Amino acid sequence: MKPYPLQYIAESVLATGARVVVRPIRPDDEAMMVHFHEGLSDRSVYQRYFHMMTLARRTAHERLTRVCFVDYDREFALVAEGRDEESGASAILGVARLQRVGDGEAAEFALVVADRYQGIGVGGALMRQLIGIARQEGISRLRADILSDNGAMRRLCARAGIPVRPTTDPLVVEADLVL
Ligand SMILES: CC(C)(COP(=O)(O)OP(=O)(O)OC[C@H]1O[C@@H](n2cnc3c(N)ncnc32)[C@H](O)[C@@H]1OP(=O)(O)O)[C@@H](O)C(=O)NCCC(=O)NCCS
């Protein structure tokens, strides 16, 4: 198993002027991940997972240990760490995942930003880092399924230069970037 990929830690400035550090997730992020999930609306959960998942299930210890303990040979999970607006404490504002599929040349990606931090550039910062990592890791194709009515994600893809096209399912579009 590969060691923690220190080379993929990067800082970004958000539209608010606040700073976030985008970095690979760590096993000790579990407590912050619980707090992160508390900040997701049902709508964001549905847009990310395509079905509802209760907070209890999303924050179950067995699940979060798996989520936070990543085999960096096959996948990458990134968090955007910033400051909680109210408490000033460190907080996870967004999470992104890149998972190799098939022979490992292609990867699927997905991301989700806590509702109160959406629309200020957290998703953009995660997306930039995901694409950079995919290139460095020799991934030749990046794809994701997106709900057709997910305007924020479609705009994010457009800004990141990721083509989005229809699928046979009118409710789903596909982001597909050849690197
Ligand atoms: C999609 C998502 C990841 C985007 O992250 P974000 O941090 O809000 O994105 P950014 O702030 O970097 O901005 C992305 C663009 O979407 C716009 N945007 C953000 N939130 C929006 C919203 N709720 N409605 C409409 N537009 C929105 C931003 O203005 C920006 O567009 P612009 O800069 O061209 O004007 C985030 O909204 C989210 O977590 N949604 C729920 C989960 C989800 O849909 N995941 C995608 C599954 S693959």
The ligand as a MOL file (V3000), in Angstrom:
LIG
                    3D

  0  0  0     0  0            999 V3000
M  V30 BEGIN CTAB
M  V30 COUNTS 48 50 0 0 0
M  V30 BEGIN ATOM
M  V30 1 C -21.8860 20.5030 -7.1110 0
M  V30 2 C -21.0140 21.0260 -5.9600 0
M  V30 3 C -19.9660 19.9800 -5.6140 0
M  V30 4 C -20.3200 22.3140 -6.4340 0
M  V30 5 O -19.4690 22.7540 -5.4000 0
M  V30 6 P -19.3920 24.2950 -5.0140 0
M  V30 7 O -18.3670 24.4450 -3.9710 0
M  V30 8 O -20.7450 24.8000 -4.7220 0
M  V30 9 O -18.8540 24.8540 -6.4010 0
M  V30 10 P -18.1580 26.2480 -6.6300 0
M  V30 11 O -18.4620 27.1910 -5.5440 0
M  V30 12 O -16.7330 25.9550 -6.9330 0
M  V30 13 O -18.9350 26.7770 -7.9180 0
M  V30 14 C -19.4260 26.0270 -8.9800 0
M  V30 15 C -20.3330 26.8500 -9.8590 0
M  V30 16 O -21.6590 26.5270 -9.5060 0
M  V30 17 C -22.3380 27.6790 -9.0350 0
M  V30 18 N -23.1350 27.2000 -7.9280 0
M  V30 19 C -22.7170 26.7310 -6.7390 0
M  V30 20 N -23.7690 26.3670 -5.9720 0
M  V30 21 C -24.8790 26.5840 -6.7270 0
M  V30 22 C -26.2610 26.3630 -6.5110 0
M  V30 23 N -26.7070 25.8370 -5.3650 0
M  V30 24 N -27.1180 26.6860 -7.5140 0
M  V30 25 C -26.6660 27.1940 -8.6800 0
M  V30 26 N -25.3670 27.4220 -8.9320 0
M  V30 27 C -24.4810 27.1110 -7.9780 0
M  V30 28 C -21.2820 28.6390 -8.6460 0
M  V30 29 O -21.7630 29.9600 -8.7130 0
M  V30 30 C -20.2280 28.3390 -9.6760 0
M  V30 31 O -20.5920 28.8900 -10.9140 0
M  V30 32 P -19.8350 30.1370 -11.5360 0
M  V30 33 O -18.5720 30.3420 -10.7990 0
M  V30 34 O -19.6160 29.7430 -12.9510 0
M  V30 35 O -20.7920 31.2370 -11.3500 0
M  V30 36 C -21.8630 21.3860 -4.7100 0
M  V30 37 O -22.8830 22.2760 -5.0760 0
M  V30 38 C -22.4610 20.1510 -4.0370 0
M  V30 39 O -21.8510 19.5730 -3.1470 0
M  V30 40 N -23.6630 19.7370 -4.4510 0
M  V30 41 C -24.3100 18.5650 -3.8680 0
M  V30 42 C -23.5950 17.2660 -4.2240 0
M  V30 43 C -23.4130 17.1040 -5.7150 0
M  V30 44 O -24.2140 17.5360 -6.5080 0
M  V30 45 N -22.3360 16.4130 -6.1180 0
M  V30 46 C -22.0570 16.1090 -7.4830 0
M  V30 47 C -22.1320 14.6160 -7.7040 0
M  V30 48 S -20.9350 14.1230 -8.9300 0
M  V30 END ATOM
M  V30 BEGIN BOND
M  V30 1 1 1 2
M  V30 2 1 2 3
M  V30 3 1 2 4
M  V30 4 1 2 36
M  V30 5 1 4 5
M  V30 6 1 5 6
M  V30 7 2 6 7
M  V30 8 1 6 8
M  V30 9 1 6 9
M  V30 10 1 9 10
M  V30 11 2 10 11
M  V30 12 1 10 12
M  V30 13 1 10 13
M  V30 14 1 13 14
M  V30 15 1 14 15
M  V30 16 1 15 16
M  V30 17 1 15 30
M  V30 18 1 16 17
M  V30 19 1 17 18
M  V30 20 1 17 28
M  V30 21 1 18 19
M  V30 22 1 18 27
M  V30 23 2 19 20
M  V30 24 1 20 21
M  V30 25 1 21 22
M  V30 26 2 21 27
M  V30 27 1 22 23
M  V30 28 2 22 24
M  V30 29 1 24 25
M  V30 30 2 25 26
M  V30 31 1 26 27
M  V30 32 1 28 29
M  V30 33 1 28 30
M  V30 34 1 30 31
M  V30 35 1 31 32
M  V30 36 2 32 33
M  V30 37 1 32 34
M  V30 38 1 32 35
M  V30 39 1 36 37
M  V30 40 1 36 38
M  V30 41 2 38 39
M  V30 42 1 38 40
M  V30 43 1 40 41
M  V30 44 1 41 42
M  V30 45 1 42 43
M  V30 46 2 43 44
M  V30 47 1 43 45
M  V30 48 1 45 46
M  V30 49 1 46 47
M  V30 50 1 47 48
M  V30 END BOND
M  V30 END CTAB
M  END
